[in-house]
Amino acid sequence: MCGDTSRNMLMQRRSDACNAVAETIAACRPALICAYPGAAHSGILEGLRGLEESGTLAHCEFVNVESDFAAMSVAIGASAAGARTYTLATSQGLMFMAEAVHNAAGLGLPIVMTIGNCGTGAPINTWNDHTDSMSMRDAGWIQLYAETNQEALDLHVQAFRLAEALSCPVMVCVDGMLLALDGECVVSPTQTQVDAYLPPFEARRAGGVAATAGPATFMEMRYLAHHKQLRALSVIPRLAREFLARTGRPSGGLLRTYLTEDADTIVVALGSVNATVRAAVDELREAGARIGSVSLCSFRPFPTGVLRDVLQNAKRVVVLERSLAVGLGGILSDGVSKAVSGIALNLYTVIAGLGGRAIGGASLRQLFDDASRDELEHITFLDLNAEVVASQLERDARRCAAVPGDRASADVAR
């Protein structure tokens, strides 16, 4: 078994969240870890390597791989062979392993993967937004988003339990470098707490799942994958309640509400930006505004019914998202729109923080104030540099106009 007596003590870390996450993963007693280095999760990977070198992971095989695709391929083989398996990915690395990511879910393998959320290229960007994990939203993985360093630790313990209960892979999405650089003090779950919460791994073959399928069975297999996600809507809050009972910490669940009971305006967001959102909500509340917020932890499965209950009495909903569906707008907004279908309210999508751009409190307060007066566009790009965009569009229009027969393109550019 992995572990030593020192891990039975409560541990605190300041500015060392990546090592704390690594120690928590080790406490979950994985049998195999494989990952390719990436900027947003390098601290976690280095922490795991350090634990391996110290002997803490003596009974866990640490496999060095040559690519992210190889990492997920190794994870699939190990999990299918009956090993509790863990891996990491971020940004372009997650894109590279996309084929294998879909296969892991289709095979019903309980792999846990940390996503160090980053922007994707081109242009190359190693800072935080949710573009990478959002690109895998329909791959069949459960996606849980951590709001704080503490929740990042706690969600990994819950993720192994959840994955193995449902025979379904789970992504724990952590806001890249933002949480890693945070000075928040965290408390690691003890080895005793983890062992009591997370039973020893028992390999199971997912019934009815095969590597290939024809037209006669493919739809049924996809439905069964969908059904697992629907089951997760009840399992996720149950596991979060049990974790609270064992540790005293409220982590995970489907969503958390803040001052929503009497709110006319409700903000919905994922991840670490929720702390800044709540600070803005507090200031606007002091000025008399009736505003609240919802922090989503589970993006897949999407908690449509629970969210609808929270939003049904609001006059407007502002969806703040750190990703962009190019040519469409919001991604998180699609789920929220479904949740409020048939409810008479105004829904606003706000794209913010792409590529690691700071989301400031002053900008949010102004944004929410404009929303309360219904003065927002249905899609807003927070703190967009309009002069830079206008200058580039003008250059594009001049180039189009200079090309014979391309007048239509010039009109579109204008």
URTA-V924270 format. One record per backbone hydrogen bond with DSSP energy under -0.5 kcal/mol. NH is the residue of the N-H (numbers start at 1). CO is the residue of the C=O. If there is no record, write none. Layout:
nh = <NH NH>
co = <CO CO>
//
This chain:
nh = <3 7 8 9 11 13 15 20 21 22 23 24 25 26 27 28 28 29 30 31 32 33 34 35 41 42 42 45 46 47 48 49 50 51 52 53 54 55 55 56 57 58 60 61 63 63 64 65 71 72 73 74 75 76 77 78 79 80 81 82 83 85 86 87 88 89 93 94 94 95 96 97 98 101 102 103 104 105 106 107 108 109 111 112 113 114 115 116 116 117 117 119 130 132 134 135 135 136 137 139 142 143 144 144 145 146 146 152 153 154 155 156 156 157 158 159 160 161 162 163 164 165 166 167 168 170 171 172 173 173 174 174 176 178 179 180 181 182 186 188 188 191 194 195 196 197 198 199 206 207 209 217 218 221 222 223 224 225 226 227 228 229 230 231 232 233 233 234 235 236 238 239 240 241 242 243 244 245 246 247 248 251 256 258 263 264 265 266 267 268 269 270 271 273 274 275 276 277 278 279 280 281 282 283 284 285 286 287 288 289 291 292 293 294 295 296 296 297 298 299 299 300 303 304 307 308 309 310 311 312 314 315 316 317 318 319 319 320 320 321 321 325 326 328 329 334 335 336 337 338 339 340 341 343 345 346 348 348 349 350 351 352 352 356 356 357 360 364 365 366 367 368 369 370 371 372 373 373 374 375 380 382 382 384 386 389 390 391 392 393 394 395 396 397 398 399 400 401 402 403 404 406 410 411 412 413 414>
co = <56 4 5 6 188 186 184 16 17 18 19 20 21 22 23 24 25 26 25 84 84 61 86 63 38 38 39 41 42 43 44 45 46 47 48 49 50 51 52 51 51 55 57 31 33 61 62 35 67 68 69 70 71 72 73 74 75 76 77 79 78 83 32 112 34 114 90 90 91 91 92 93 95 97 98 99 100 101 102 103 105 104 109 85 170 87 172 89 114 115 174 127 322 118 130 131 132 133 134 136 169 300 142 171 297 144 173 148 149 150 151 152 153 153 154 155 156 157 158 159 160 161 162 163 163 111 142 113 144 171 115 172 174 175 175 176 177 179 13 11 186 7 190 191 192 193 194 197 204 205 206 214 214 217 218 219 220 221 222 223 224 225 226 227 228 229 230 231 231 232 234 235 236 237 238 239 240 241 242 243 244 249 295 293 260 290 290 316 292 318 294 320 296 270 271 272 272 273 274 275 276 277 278 279 280 281 282 283 285 284 289 265 258 267 256 269 294 254 254 143 297 143 298 302 303 304 305 306 307 308 311 264 264 346 266 317 348 268 318 319 350 329 324 325 325 331 331 332 333 334 335 336 338 340 343 315 317 346 378 319 380 321 350 128 353 354 358 360 361 362 363 364 365 366 367 368 369 370 371 370 349 351 380 381 384 385 386 387 388 389 390 391 392 393 394 395 396 397 398 400 402 403 406 407 408 409 410>
//
